[in-house]
């Protein structure tokens, strides 16, 4: 616990430049301190949990004296079976944490001098680490609920006479999805992705504690919430806020997600929309933290996550 606190305090001054200047040994020590913070950076066997391990003199591999298995500092984590140097992963996390509106895989690949495919998977692994804690959140108090639709439009025709109204269902691709945000005032943010807003009601019932107050707009999708919660509604055609009833914090989240879509990614696939939504919820929750703290949180989260079932060997399955 104390080691993790000291590392977090030291990481407040961490920058991309400082990470880039790290030697391989310094990067490895940073990884060890992040992964085994509760054991003062000393290795712990991922197989049996034994703390009696020794390191080979010729390579960065440990061996457990209890079960006899060999492991590295990234074994059993999101970075297992890595191909890049350890310093490059730390640099990727620092670049990723500094991008307040997110970062595209193409830009991350250019910064790290790696392929687009490698950068794409690496970025999504970091998003998975961010989303891990949010998937277990139970919100309470005053919770703002809102939804926004992404994707699913046909590209417009050149001539005005040939253009169609893209708001109509028949003029959409079927890939349109709605991101529903549940944002606790003064607390955390949870997101989910659905085909329609009204499909979010069971999820809201699961993730918002009874006795909470729901703030929502006047969309009919939220009418069923009145039976369970004390709900207050705001008519946005009249006012954005009325006597404390508003969804301004939810709208703030969507502002960040829209800017990530327009300014960084340009298009968010419905297949990965939940990943981007979760990333922006994490960034919104920790936007006041120092960059070094955000770096430490993302890195520690990735090193304490098991091997990804989704992203390990992704391109081999997708090919």
C-alpha positions, 0 to 999 in steps of 0.5 A: 500500500505504501509503495503504491502511494509513493509511486502515485505521488512521484508520478505526478511529475511524470511526462511523455518526455521523461518516459521516453528518456527511461532506460530499459532497466528503469522501465522494467522497475516501474512496471514491477512497482506498478504491478506488485505495489502491495509487495514493494515491487517484489515479484509475486507468482501469478500462478500460485501467489507465492512471494518467494521468487528469484530472477534469472541473471541473464534475462528478465524472467522470474521463477517461483520457488513454490510451484516452479513456474517461470513468469515475467513482469507482464505474464498474465496481464493485458501485456502478456506475450508482448512484442514491444520493449517495456518502455514503449508500453509505458510511453503508450500509456503516457501518450494515451493518458495525456489525450484528454479527448482520446487518441486515434490508433493512427496517431498513436501508431505514428507516435510509437513508430508501430503499425496501425494494427498494433496501436489499435489493439494496444489502445483497446487494451488500455480502454479495457483496463479503464472500463474494468472498475466502471462495470461494477459501479452502483450509483446513488444519490442524484443520478442524471440519465440521458442518451445520444445516438451515434452512427448508422447514417448513409453518406449523402448524395452529391446533388441536393435533389438526390439527398435523403432525410437521414433521420428516417429509419429507412435511410439508415444502415442499421448500425445506429446505436444509442449510448446511455449515460448514468452520471452521479452528481459529484460521483462516478459515470456509467455507460451502456450501449443499446439499439433504443433508449427504452432498452436501457431501463433494466440496466438503470434499475440494476445500476442505480440504487433504490432511493436515488433521485433520477434526473432525465429529459422528457423523452418517453423512454424514461417514463417507467423510472417513475415507478421505482425512483423519485424522478424529476424531468426537464423540458429542454425546449423550455429550459436547460435547468429548472429549480435544480432539475437538469441533465447538464452533467450528462450533456457534459459527458456527451460533449466529450464523447462527440469531440472524440468522435469528430476530432479524433476518430471521425467515426465510431463503429457500433462494434466498439462503441461501448469501448469508446463510451467507457473510455470517455466516462473514465476521462470525465470522472478523472479529468481533474487528476494530474496527468501523472496520476492518470498514467499510474491508474491506467498502468496499474489497471492494465497490469492487474487485469488478466489476459484479454479474452477480446484483444489477445490474438485479435488480428489472427481471429479477424484475418 
